[in-house]
Amino acid sequence: MIGDLLAALVGSAWARAALRSAVTAFAILLFLLTLRRSGERAGRLAEQLETMEKTHDAQRRMLEAAARRPRNRDELVDRLRDGRF
């Protein structure tokens, strides 16, 4: 009985058109969900990149400051006397 109803639905033209429309709508929905997921992932990666750039910039500035520091007390005293510190 159920098989007969199912065969009649699948056999009719309007049922095939409805099924085709449903499959198309489902494919579009999947595409949009995948696109959203990709956008979220890209946003997270961009945020990670920005954080890494800030971290690297801070580390670079620390290294540059360490390279310019006085090597010993005498050099520190000389800088303080010259006003270059």
Summary of the structure (lengths in Angstrom):
residues: 85
radius of gyration: 34.2
end to end distance: 95.3
largest distance: 103.9
contacts: 157
relative contact order: 0.04
helix: 88%
strand: 0%
